[in-house]
Each structure stands twice: as structure tokens, then as C-alpha cells.
């Protein structure tokens, strides 16, 4: 057997091993839990902020120790640092407003 044929056989074996590794890795990956998929509709931020604190200035201030204007001021300063782009693994990242709310709490 000449060196070209030997090289082809080795490359084919390596390629088959790579395919096996890829198949194994993809089978190990789990789908997102429904809990994370429904975060936008049922999460802390949606329920608490949008349904309760947005309509009550006093409760908003008690909860965050900032009034709405101060919250927006701080958000404008830090939003570019808190913003994350959507990726293949994180399709719907947490918004800067949500991150700030969690940090203040």
C-alpha cells in the first residue's frame, strides 16, 4: 500500500470519528425547560413589574428604592453595558431593564 492510499484511509477514519463525536455531543444536549421558554409571559419581571409596580408609584419606590424617573436615568446610563445580543444558544436574552431590576432588588 502506498503512502497516498494510507493517508486517505487515515483521513477517512478521522472523519468518521469526528462525525461520531458530533452525533454524541448533539444527543447529550437537552432542550430548554418550559420554565425558561415562558419567561416573557410568566416571569418575575412580567408579573411583578408590568402588572403591579408600573401602576403604583409608591410600591415601585418601596420595591426598588428609586422612583421611576431615577430608574430610567440609571437604566439609560447602564443599558449599553447590560445589553446582550441574541445568539444561537440564547435566542431571547434578558433585557437591560430586567437585569437592572434584579440588580437593584
C-alpha positions in Angstrom: 0.0 0.0 0.0 1.5 3.3 -1.0 1.6 6.4 1.2 -1.3 8.2 -0.7 -3.7 5.3 0.0 -2.6 5.1 3.6 -3.2 8.8 4.0 -6.7 8.6 2.5 -7.6 5.7 4.9 -6.3 7.7 7.9 -8.3 10.8 6.9 -11.5 8.8 6.4 -11.1 7.2 9.8 -10.6 10.6 11.4 -13.6 11.9 9.6 -15.8 9.1 10.9 -14.5 9.6 14.4 -15.4 13.3 14.1 -18.9 12.5 13.0 -19.4 10.1 15.9 -18.2 12.8 18.3 -20.6 15.3 16.8 -23.5 12.9 17.0 -22.7 12.0 20.6 -22.4 15.7 21.6 -25.7 16.7 19.9 -27.5 13.8 21.6 -26.2 15.0 25.0 -27.6 18.4 24.6 -31.0 18.9 26.3 -33.9 21.1 25.2 -34.7 24.2 27.3 -37.2 23.6 30.0 -40.6 25.1 29.5 -39.9 27.2 32.6 -37.4 29.2 30.6 -39.5 29.3 27.4 -42.3 31.0 29.2 -40.2 33.6 31.0 -41.5 36.5 28.9 -45.1 35.8 29.8 -44.8 34.3 33.3 -41.5 35.5 34.7 -40.7 37.7 37.7 -40.4 40.9 35.6 -43.6 40.5 33.6 -45.8 39.6 36.5 -44.4 42.0 39.1 -43.2 45.0 37.1 -45.7 45.1 34.3 -48.8 44.0 36.3 -48.2 45.7 39.7 -45.4 48.2 40.0 -45.8 50.1 36.8 -49.2 51.4 38.0 -48.3 52.1 41.6 -45.5 54.7 42.1 -45.3 54.2 45.9 -44.9 50.5 45.6 -42.3 50.9 42.8 -40.3 53.2 45.1 -40.6 50.9 48.1 -39.5 47.9 45.9 -36.5 49.5 44.1 -35.7 52.4 46.5 -35.8 54.6 43.4 -38.7 56.4 41.7 -39.5 55.6 38.1 -37.5 58.6 36.8 -34.4 57.6 38.7 -34.8 54.0 37.5 -35.0 55.3 33.9 -32.0 57.6 34.5 -29.8 54.7 35.8 -31.1 52.4 33.0 -30.1 54.9 30.4 -26.5 55.0 31.8 -26.0 51.3 32.1 -28.2 49.8 29.4 -25.5 49.6 26.7 -23.3 47.6 29.2 -26.2 45.3 30.2 -27.5 44.6 26.6 -26.6 41.2 25.1 -27.2 40.2 21.5 -29.2 37.2 20.6 -27.0 34.1 19.8 -27.6 30.6 18.7 -27.8 29.4 22.3 -29.6 32.4 23.8 -32.4 33.4 21.4 -34.1 35.8 23.8 -31.6 37.3 26.3 -32.7 39.1 29.4 -33.4 42.8 28.7 -31.3 45.6 30.4 -34.4 46.7 32.2 -34.9 43.2 33.7 -31.2 43.0 34.7 -31.3 46.4 36.4 -34.5 45.4 38.3 -32.8 42.3 39.5 -29.6 44.0 40.5 -31.5 46.7 42.4 -33.6 44.2 44.2 
